[in-house]
């Protein structure tokens, strides 16, 4: 239970930090991470099945978060979404390995599919910090790649 409370506290802190200091890519990513966490916690928990068999609902949630992070990665004028999407891809691939070979140890599956969320949150927080530093030094910056192209065409 402590692990769940710690994760929720870390995620909530990163979400508040992203909303207050981040640009729109940071806010979108933080919102998607919170939505994925809420969806995961809303799933019914069956102790004898959890992490011993593949739960397709969790796969769908992780896959949806991956797609969202890939969209942000493609559209944002930032580097950090690439690292978040890569780690989320590893999480989705972990589900794939479990689906391919159910004999993968439950502890390994559990560690990879749950603990990889912490580096993703840390990378988001680092992205927010870098955005706020750049904004303080150089002023407003482009959030999305399309806004840069739009402003260059107007010149």
C-alpha positions in Angstrom: 0.0 0.0 0.0 2.9 2.3 0.7 4.2 1.8 -2.8 0.9 3.0 -4.2 0.7 6.0 -2.0 4.3 6.9 -2.9 3.6 6.6 -6.6 0.4 8.7 -6.3 2.3 11.4 -4.4 5.1 11.5 -6.9 2.7 11.6 -9.8 0.6 14.3 -8.2 3.6 16.5 -7.5 4.8 16.1 -11.1 1.3 17.0 -12.4 1.0 20.1 -10.2 4.6 21.1 -11.2 3.8 20.6 -14.9 0.5 22.6 -14.7 2.1 25.5 -12.9 5.5 25.8 -14.7 5.3 23.7 -17.8 4.3 24.5 -21.4 1.4 22.8 -23.1 3.4 19.7 -24.1 4.3 19.2 -20.4 0.7 19.7 -19.3 -0.7 17.4 -21.9 1.8 14.6 -20.9 1.2 15.1 -17.2 -2.6 14.9 -17.8 -2.2 11.7 -19.8 -0.1 10.1 -17.1 -2.6 11.0 -14.5 -5.5 9.7 -16.7 -3.5 6.4 -17.2 -2.9 6.0 -13.5 -6.6 6.7 -12.7 -7.7 4.2 -15.3 -5.2 1.6 -14.0 -6.3 2.0 -10.4 -10.0 1.8 -11.5 -9.4 -1.7 -12.9 -10.7 -4.5 -10.7 -7.9 -6.0 -8.8 -7.8 -9.8 -8.7 -4.9 -10.8 -6.4 -4.4 -14.3 -7.8 -4.3 -13.0 -11.4 -2.5 -9.7 -11.0 1.0 -10.0 -12.5 0.7 -13.8 -12.9 -1.4 -13.5 -16.1 -1.5 -10.8 -18.8 -4.2 -8.3 -18.1 -5.4 -6.9 -21.4 -7.0 -3.8 -19.8 -3.6 -2.7 -18.5 -2.0 -3.4 -21.9 -4.6 -1.2 -23.5 -4.0 1.6 -21.0 -0.2 1.4 -21.4 -0.6 1.3 -25.2 -2.9 4.4 -25.2 -0.4 6.3 -23.1 2.3 5.3 -25.5 0.3 6.6 -28.5 -0.3 9.8 -26.6 3.4 10.3 -25.8 4.3 9.5 -29.4 1.9 12.2 -30.6 3.4 14.7 -28.2 6.9 13.6 -29.3 6.0 14.2 -32.9 4.4 17.5 -32.4 6.2 19.1 -29.5 9.3 21.3 -29.9 11.1 19.4 -27.1 13.4 16.4 -26.7 12.2 14.9 -23.4 9.0 13.3 -24.9 11.3 11.0 -26.9 12.7 9.5 -23.7 9.3 9.2 -22.1 7.9 7.4 -25.2 10.9 5.1 -25.3 10.4 4.0 -21.7 6.7 3.6 -22.3 7.5 1.5 -25.3 9.6 -0.8 -23.1 6.7 -1.1 -20.8 4.4 -2.1 -23.6 7.0 -4.5 -24.9 7.1 -6.1 -21.4 3.4 -6.9 -21.8 4.2 -8.4 -25.2 7.0 -10.6 -23.8 4.5 -11.8 -21.1 1.9 -12.5 -23.8 4.4 -14.4 -25.9 5.9 -16.4 -23.0 3.6 -16.8 -19.9 6.5 -18.5 -18.1 8.3 -15.2 -17.6 8.8 -14.7 -13.9 5.9 -12.7 -12.3 8.4 -10.6 -10.3 10.3 -9.5 -13.4 7.1 -8.7 -15.2 5.8 -6.7 -12.2 9.1 -4.8 -11.7 9.4 -3.8 -15.4 5.8 -2.9 -15.9 5.4 -0.9 -12.8 8.7 0.7 -11.9 9.4 2.1 -15.3 6.8 4.8 -14.5 9.1 6.5 -12.1 11.8 7.5 -14.7 9.0 8.7 -17.0 7.8 11.0 -14.3 11.3 12.1 -13.5 11.9 12.9 -17.2 8.7 14.9 -17.3 9.8 16.9 -14.3 13.2 17.5 -15.8 11.4 18.7 -19.0 9.3 21.1 -17.0 12.3 22.4 -15.1 14.2 23.0 -18.4 11.2 24.7 -19.9 10.8 27.1 -17.0 14.6 27.9 -17.1 14.5 28.6 -20.8 11.4 30.7 -20.4 13.1 32.7 -17.6 16.2 33.3 -19.6 15.0 33.7 -23.2 11.4 34.6 -22.8 8.4 32.7 -24.4 9.3 29.8 -26.5 7.5 27.6 -29.1 5.6 24.7 -27.6 4.6 22.9 -30.8 6.6 22.4 -34.0 3.7 23.7 -36.1 3.6 27.0 -34.3 7.3 27.6 -35.2 6.5 26.9 -38.9 3.4 29.1 -38.8 5.4 32.0 -37.3 8.2 31.7 -39.8 5.7 31.8 -42.7 4.3 35.1 -41.4 7.7 36.8 -41.5 
